[in-house]
Amino acid sequence: MAMSESPEISGSSTATVIGTSRSESDLNHFAPRRRAVNNAVDARTRVVERNNSGNGETVDARDRMESANFSRENVNENPTNSDTRFTYRPSVPAHWRIKESPLSSDNIFQQSHAGLFNLCVVVLVAVNSRLIIENLMKYGWLIRSGFWFSSRSLRDWPLFMCCLSLPIFPIAAFVVEKLLQQNQISERTLILLHILISTLAVLYPVVVILRCDSAFLSGIALMLLACIVWLKLVSYAHTNSDMRSVTKLTEKGSEGCMYNVSFRSLAYFMAAPTLCYQTSYPRTASIRKNWVVRQFIKLIIFTGLMGFIIEQYINPIVQNSQHPLKANFLYAIERILKLSVPNTYVWLCMFYSFFHLWLNILAELLRFGDREFYKDWWNAKTVEEYWRMWNMPVHKWMVRHIYLPCLRNGIPKGVAVLIAFLVSAIFHELCIAVPCHLFKLWAFFGIMFQAPLVLITSYLQNKFQSSMVGNMIFWFIFCILGQPTCVLLYYHDLMNRKGSAD
């Protein structure tokens, strides 16, 4: 019996010893992990305590490294069942540093809002789809069969002939420059001839439009083209005059400013999408024909979209409105707000069609390299920024031929800016008033009103130090208040003129 019990006792003792040794081995194996967990817990606890005490920025590098090592250990390892006893502990802090909410004022501009932007696009498409369906159900299809071409368009042939004859003025400017280069006329005579040529380039289309009962779109197209020719002629004369001065100051003339009268450079300048003359421009290597075709298709689509919005939305609104200065105040505000949405769509389509599509098509066909026709004006914080980024060809012309010459002649900056706005206001009035056959100066005062707005928005930007304030003021003035009001004013004045003429 004793001999038989001895092996059992011995086996049991052996098993106990083996089990004890394995347990001690397991504990020894997990001891470093327990220490790491405890260290991580202590580290995060110290971080929480320091953050709560307002010294969150004084967390030492060792605590951050332990916290980072703890996180990597939890993520990268694939613990067994026994490991989870020491790895995933409820005592590990869930809150261990100061964090702001994503939409808080200190954190909102550091977040990505792509999802909210997508939501706005979806809502915009849904709302406008409903409005289109509602408009078609209420008014039907309002676009007339003669919208693009009608019998009245044949009466605009004098405007078309005037448009074809405008190249006479650049040729005349080239001839007088050539005469001066050959010393056949004096500098003073050259200046007088340039003034005469550029003035006739504007007055001639004005007389043709006022003498003809042309359509508004035909008249405004001719006036825009005449103003472009005038701006180019002024740049051509001013640049050549400056190159002559630079050439006289040096024996051989500085490189890039050598006075040279070339008909080829003038012809390219008159066709190129720029208003600033120079003897050479950056050129691209080739013409992308497939790209040009795609842009033409986009141009046709957006032009048709503009026509649809004008005929289907804007015309019914203005026809069912009253003069904003003579109607009830609340009624006038309601009409302006109702007109602001389709007017903004037309304005954006016009910008995309002309400044992006058409000017890029023209630049591609002429291999014109500098295609910065606009900047991100939609992010403008002030009215001044908008005018510097909205129309880059005109802005560069204003800076080069008005603003900087004024400064060189000792005129203060504020007065120089006011002169630039005055020139812009005159041409805005010509482009709208002449085709309408009336001069109410609404466009002129609208542009001149931008000068005090420059000061107001700049003051608000400096006061609030926020890009949102100035940007919202810019959008409100241009899209909600300014443009719809001008549309109603010119429409009713035009209808009153036609009514009195009949």
Secondary structure, DSSP 8 states (H G I E B T S, - for coil): -HHHHHHHHHHHHHHHHHHHHHHHHHHHHHHHHHHHHHHHHHHHHHHHHHHHTT-GGG--HHHHHHHHHHHHHHHH----TTTHHHHS-TTS-S--S----TTSTTTGGGS--HHHHHHHHHHHHHHHHHHHHHHHHHH-----TTSS--GGGGGGHHHHHHHHHTTHHHHHHHHHHHHHHTTSS-HHHHHHHHHHHHHHHHHHHHHHHHHS---HHHHHHHHHHHHHHHHHHHHHHHHHHHHHHHHHHSSS--TT------HHHHHHHHHSS-SS--S---B-S---HHHHHHHHHHHHHHHHHHHHHIIIIIHHHHHT---TTTS-HHHHHHHHHHHHHHHHHHHHHHHIIIIIIIHHHHHHHTTB--------GGG-SSHHHHHHHS-HHHHHHHIIIIIHHHHHTT--HHHHHHHHHHHHHHHHHHHHHHHHT----HHHHHHHTHHHHHHHHHHHHHHH--HHHHHHHHHIIIIIIIHHHHHHHHHHHHHHHHHHH-
